Amino acid sequence: MNRSRFSRTLPVRTLISGALLLVAALALGGCVVSRKVAFNPADFSGIQRKGTGVVSGQVSVDTQSHGTLHPHFQPLILVPVNAYTTENVQRRFIGGEKLAHSDKRILAYERDADTDQDGHFTFHNVPAGDYYIEGELPWLETYMSTDNDGIEERLYVAYFKYYFARVTVKDGQAVQVTQFDQRNPERHTHYATGGNLYHPTPNADIFDI
């Protein structure tokens, strides 16, 4: 899974096909900014060992308009705590900066897990150490809109919110995680009008407002 450590530049989608037309894309606050910490593979090598720890829990994310949501079948990553990953957490997940994509070499040093229908997850065989769990919750709002010619069309507004947790794992330990840092604000990715050709974000909640 290449999520670029949840450090994506948000998509400006050019979707023009019959019943589907992108009507607006939102530029989200400022330009992409460079990282200050260089990637050092030596800082990640410990996660490649087979450990005996287990990290599990349930993700709950608070939203402004739809209460508490659980990400359904969404990816999570587990990465070691070091200077490189801490910069990503502090500047992107907390500070809200549009940080440049992570070095692609980090893909070899991450653990992946997917949430279930209710936001539960488990990482197995985790070596002893300190880690960040990172993820994002997508959802959509949809409603009918009437244009100047009196034609009704359905509008979709896509949102997401980052979250993370820091955990410490010891050999043979089972760690439960239920609290995630959610200081990063909710964000829009795009507006679109669509008919039967529109494909929402997979497994995202859709709210008719």
C-alpha positions in Angstrom: 0.0 0.0 0.0 1.5 3.3 -1.0 -0.2 6.0 1.0 3.0 8.1 1.1 2.7 7.9 4.9 -0.6 9.7 4.7 1.3 12.7 3.4 -0.5 13.0 0.1 -1.0 16.2 -1.8 -4.8 16.3 -1.9 -6.2 15.3 -5.3 -7.5 17.8 -7.8 -9.6 15.4 -9.9 -10.4 16.1 -13.5 -13.5 13.9 -13.9 -15.4 14.7 -17.0 -17.5 11.9 -18.4 -21.2 12.1 -19.4 -23.2 12.2 -16.2 -20.1 13.0 -14.1 -18.5 16.4 -14.0 -16.1 17.9 -11.6 -17.6 21.3 -10.7 -15.0 22.6 -8.2 -11.7 21.6 -6.6 -10.6 23.2 -3.4 -7.0 24.3 -3.0 -6.2 23.6 0.6 -4.3 26.2 2.4 -0.9 27.0 1.0 1.8 25.3 -1.0 3.5 22.0 -0.4 6.4 22.6 2.0 9.8 20.7 2.1 10.8 18.3 4.9 13.7 19.3 7.1 14.6 15.8 8.3 16.4 13.4 6.0 15.4 9.8 5.7 17.8 7.5 7.4 17.2 3.7 6.9 19.1 2.9 10.0 16.4 4.6 12.1 13.8 2.1 10.7 15.7 -1.2 10.7 14.3 -2.5 14.0 10.7 -2.9 12.6 11.9 -5.5 10.2 12.5 -8.0 13.0 9.7 -10.4 13.8 8.5 -9.5 17.3 6.1 -11.0 19.8 4.0 -7.9 20.5 0.4 -7.3 19.5 -1.2 -3.9 19.0 -4.9 -3.7 18.6 -7.8 -1.4 19.3 -10.7 0.6 17.8 -10.5 3.9 16.0 -13.2 6.5 16.8 -13.0 9.8 15.0 -15.1 12.9 16.1 -16.6 15.0 13.2 -18.2 18.4 13.4 -21.5 17.4 11.7 -21.8 13.6 12.0 -20.7 12.8 15.5 -18.3 9.9 16.1 -17.4 7.7 13.2 -15.5 4.5 12.9 -13.4 4.0 9.7 -14.7 1.0 7.8 -12.1 -1.2 6.1 -9.6 1.6 5.9 -5.8 1.3 6.0 -3.6 2.0 9.0 0.2 2.1 9.1 2.6 1.4 12.0 5.9 3.1 11.8 8.8 3.5 14.3 9.1 6.7 16.2 12.2 8.6 15.0 13.1 12.0 13.8 11.7 11.5 10.3 8.3 10.1 11.3 8.0 12.6 14.2 8.4 15.5 11.8 5.5 14.1 9.7 3.3 13.7 12.8 4.1 17.2 14.2 3.9 19.1 11.0 1.2 17.3 9.1 -1.0 15.5 11.6 -0.8 18.3 14.3 0.3 21.4 12.5 -1.8 20.9 9.3 1.1 21.6 6.9 1.0 20.3 3.4 4.2 18.4 3.8 6.1 17.0 0.8 5.6 13.3 0.2 7.6 10.8 2.2 10.7 9.1 0.8 9.5 6.0 -1.0 12.0 3.9 0.9 9.8 4.1 3.9 7.5 1.5 2.3 9.9 -1.2 3.3 9.7 -0.3 7.0 6.0 0.0 7.7 3.4 -2.4 9.0 -0.1 -2.3 7.4 -3.4 -3.3 8.8 -7.0 -2.6 7.8 -9.9 -1.6 10.2 -13.0 -3.8 10.2 -16.6 -2.6 9.8 -16.5 -1.1 13.3 -13.0 0.4 13.2 -11.2 -2.5 15.0 -7.7 -3.3 14.0 -4.7 -5.6 15.0 -1.0 -5.5 14.2 0.7 -8.9 14.9 4.3 -9.8 15.5 5.4 -6.3 16.4 9.0 -5.9 17.7 9.6 -4.1 21.0 9.8 -0.3 20.5 7.9 3.0 20.1 5.6 3.4 17.2 3.1 5.8 15.6 -0.2 4.4 14.2 -1.4 6.7 11.4 -4.7 6.8 9.5 -7.3 8.9 7.9 -11.1 8.8 7.9 -12.9 9.6 4.6 -16.6 10.5 4.3 -18.9 12.2 1.9 -21.9 14.5 2.1 -24.4 14.5 -0.8 -27.5 16.6 -1.6 -29.7 17.6 -4.6 -29.0 21.0 -6.2 -30.9 23.0 -8.8 -29.0 25.0 -11.4 -30.1 28.2 -13.1 -31.9 26.2 -15.8 -34.0 24.4 -13.2 -32.1 21.1 -13.7 -31.6 19.0 -10.5 -28.3 17.2 -10.0 -26.7 15.5 -7.1 -23.7 17.2 -5.5 -21.0 15.2 -3.6 -18.6 16.8 -1.1 -15.7 14.7 0.0 -14.0 15.1 3.4 -11.3 13.5 5.4 -9.5 13.8 8.7 -6.1 12.5 9.8 -5.6 10.8 13.2 -2.6 9.1 14.9 -1.6 7.5 18.2 1.8 6.8 19.8 2.3 3.4 21.4 5.1 1.6 23.3 5.4 -2.1 22.7 7.3 -4.7 24.8 8.2 -8.2 23.9 5.2 -10.5 24.4 2.9 -7.6 25.3 -0.6 -7.0 24.0 -1.3 -3.2 23.7 -4.8 -1.8 23.4 -5.3 1.5 21.7 -8.5 3.4 21.9 -7.5 7.1 22.0 -6.2 8.8 18.9 -4.9 12.4 18.5 -7.4 14.2 16.2 -6.0 17.8 16.3 -5.8 17.9 12.6 -8.9 19.7 11.2 -11.4 18.2 8.8 -10.6 18.9 5.2 -12.4 18.9 1.9 -10.9 17.2 -1.1 -13.4 18.0 -3.9 -16.9 18.8 -5.0 -18.4 16.8 -7.8 -21.8 16.3 -9.5 -22.5 12.8 -10.5 -25.0 10.4 -11.9 -24.5 6.6 -12.1 -20.8 7.1 -13.1 -19.7 8.6 -9.9 -17.6 6.3 -7.7 -17.3 7.6 -4.1 -14.3 6.8 -1.9 -14.4 3.0 -1.1 -16.0 2.1 2.2 -16.6 5.8 3.1 -19.7 6.8 5.0 -22.1 8.8 2.8 -24.5 11.3 4.4 -27.5 12.7 2.6 -28.0 16.2 3.9 
